[in-house]
Every structure is written in structure tokens, then in C-alpha cells.
Amino acid sequence: MAPILKIQLEKGSLRVSFNPGSNPSISSIAPDSQLQGKVQVGYQFSQLLLSNGDVIENVDTQELVRALKSSKNDPERVLKMVMCYPNSTIVTLPPGDHGLIFKEKNGKPTLIRILPDYAKNLRVGMILDRLKLEDGQ
């Protein structure tokens, strides 16, 4: 099962678009979105938790957008998104600093920060399985 990302939202609009239909997923992210760098296109909606205890889930895109708009002034909103990406990927990095930051989670090196240059192939939450260096090690 894909990991679920839990995001504490700020007040205001998210500035993202969702694909229409019964299973909302992110279709675009505005450069000035509060979710920029936290989510990726393709992540699927799981839950919206509101400060009054309401849990929004199992909704279509229209219902999700309505809930996000009506709760935009809730300072304690939490959005849960399913991190949908391939089971594995191979990325070749050129020499130098790449700005990738890993942190140990559950005993495994997990990517916690990426730069936009690598956002097409890598996602926060991916686990480093193998690393091959120039010398073949």
C-alpha cells in the first residue's frame, strides 16, 4: 500500500486542481501553493480532518473542493494524501550536491526533501533501496 502523507494546512486556498471524478487526485499545483514541494501531481485524496472533529472522506472531486473552500479559515485543517508513484525508479544523478535529504524512518533511509529539478522522478517518502557510486560500489 502506498504511504499516506499528513499535511497541516495553513488558512486560505490550497491553489491546487484535482482531476474530476469519484477518486480525486491532484492534477496541477500552482507555484505559490502552500502545498508546493509537499505533494506531487497524481497524489490521491484520502481525508480532510477539520478542527471541529469532522472527517471528510470517500467524496468526489466536487464535494472535496466544496469542503476545502468552506474550511479555508480553519487553522487546524489536516489533509491526508496517498503518495501514488511507481514501486521503484532508477535515477542517475550528475556529480555534485543535489539537495536530496534522507532521514531514517522505520530503519530505512527515506527521502524527506528534494529540489524541483528532481521532482519529476523522485517523491518525498521514497525509500532508498540501493545506491551505486561511480566506482561501482
C-alpha positions as CSV (number, residue, x, y, z in Angstrom):
1,M,0.0,0.0,0.0
2,A,1.2,3.5,-0.8
3,P,2.3,5.7,2.0
4,I,-0.1,8.4,3.3
5,L,1.2,11.9,3.7
6,K,-0.4,14.0,6.5
7,I,-0.2,17.8,5.9
8,Q,-1.1,20.5,8.4
9,L,-2.8,23.2,6.2
10,E,-2.5,26.9,6.6
11,K,-5.6,29.1,6.4
12,G,-6.5,30.0,2.8
13,S,-6.8,28.4,-0.6
14,L,-4.6,25.5,-1.5
15,R,-4.1,26.6,-5.1
16,V,-4.2,23.1,-6.5
17,S,-6.5,21.4,-9.0
18,F,-8.0,18.0,-8.8
19,N,-8.9,15.6,-11.5
20,P,-12.7,15.3,-11.9
21,G,-14.5,12.2,-10.7
22,S,-15.1,10.0,-7.8
23,N,-11.4,9.5,-6.8
24,P,-9.9,13.0,-6.5
25,S,-6.2,13.2,-7.4
26,I,-4.0,16.3,-7.8
27,S,-3.8,17.4,-11.5
28,S,-1.9,20.7,-11.0
29,I,-0.1,22.7,-8.3
30,A,0.3,26.5,-8.6
31,P,3.8,27.8,-8.0
32,D,2.6,29.8,-5.0
33,S,0.5,26.9,-3.5
34,Q,1.1,26.2,0.2
35,L,1.4,22.5,-0.9
36,Q,4.3,23.3,-3.3
37,G,7.1,20.8,-2.6
38,K,4.9,18.8,-0.2
39,V,2.7,16.9,-2.8
40,Q,3.0,15.9,-6.4
41,V,0.7,15.7,-9.3
42,G,-1.1,12.3,-9.1
43,Y,-1.3,12.1,-5.3
44,Q,-4.8,10.9,-4.3
45,F,-7.1,12.4,-1.7
46,S,-7.6,10.3,1.4
47,Q,-9.1,12.5,4.2
48,L,-9.7,16.1,5.3
49,L,-9.7,16.5,9.1
50,L,-11.3,19.6,10.5
51,S,-10.9,21.2,13.9
52,N,-14.5,20.5,14.8
53,G,-13.8,16.8,14.6
54,D,-15.4,16.3,11.2
55,V,-13.7,13.9,8.9
56,I,-14.3,14.3,5.1
57,E,-13.5,11.1,3.1
58,N,-15.0,9.0,0.3
59,V,-16.1,12.1,-1.6
60,D,-15.9,13.0,-5.2
61,T,-13.9,16.0,-6.5
62,Q,-16.8,18.5,-6.3
63,E,-17.5,17.6,-2.7
64,L,-13.8,17.8,-1.8
65,V,-13.5,21.2,-3.4
66,R,-16.6,22.4,-1.6
67,A,-15.2,21.1,1.7
68,L,-11.8,22.8,1.2
69,K,-13.4,26.1,0.3
70,S,-15.8,26.1,3.2
71,S,-13.0,25.2,5.7
72,K,-10.4,27.6,4.3
73,N,-10.3,29.7,7.5
74,D,-9.9,26.6,9.7
75,P,-6.3,26.9,11.1
76,E,-6.2,23.3,12.2
77,R,-7.2,21.5,9.0
78,V,-5.2,18.4,8.1
79,L,-5.1,16.9,4.6
80,K,-4.2,13.3,4.1
81,M,-3.0,12.3,0.6
82,V,-2.0,8.9,-0.7
83,M,1.5,9.2,-2.2
84,C,1.0,7.5,-5.6
85,Y,4.2,6.8,-7.5
86,P,5.9,3.8,-9.1
87,N,7.0,0.9,-6.9
88,S,10.6,1.6,-8.0
89,T,12.6,4.0,-10.1
90,I,16.2,4.4,-11.2
91,V,17.6,7.9,-11.2
92,T,21.1,8.8,-12.4
93,L,22.5,11.9,-10.7
94,P,25.3,14.0,-12.1
95,P,28.3,14.7,-9.8
96,G,27.8,17.4,-7.1
97,D,25.4,18.4,-4.4
98,H,21.8,17.5,-5.3
99,G,19.9,18.8,-2.2
100,L,18.4,15.5,-1.5
101,I,17.9,14.9,2.2
102,F,17.2,11.4,3.7
103,K,16.2,10.6,7.2
104,E,15.9,7.2,8.8
105,K,12.3,6.1,9.2
106,N,11.4,2.6,10.4
107,G,15.1,1.6,9.9
108,K,15.2,2.7,6.2
109,P,16.7,5.8,4.6
110,T,13.6,7.8,3.5
111,L,13.7,10.9,1.2
112,I,12.4,13.9,3.1
113,R,13.4,16.8,0.8
114,I,14.0,17.2,-2.9
115,L,14.7,20.1,-5.2
116,P,12.4,20.9,-8.1
117,D,15.0,19.6,-10.6
118,Y,14.4,16.0,-9.3
119,A,10.6,16.3,-8.6
120,K,9.7,14.5,-11.9
121,N,11.4,11.3,-10.8
122,L,11.6,11.4,-7.0
123,R,9.0,11.9,-4.3
124,V,9.2,12.7,-0.7
125,G,8.6,9.5,1.2
126,M,10.5,7.3,-1.2
127,I,12.9,4.8,0.4
128,L,16.5,4.4,-0.8
129,D,16.9,0.7,-1.6
130,R,20.3,0.8,-3.4
131,L,22.9,3.3,-4.1
132,K,25.6,2.7,-6.8
133,L,28.6,5.0,-6.8
134,E,30.7,6.0,-9.8
135,D,33.4,3.4,-8.8
136,G,30.7,0.7,-9.0
137,Q,30.3,0.2,-5.2
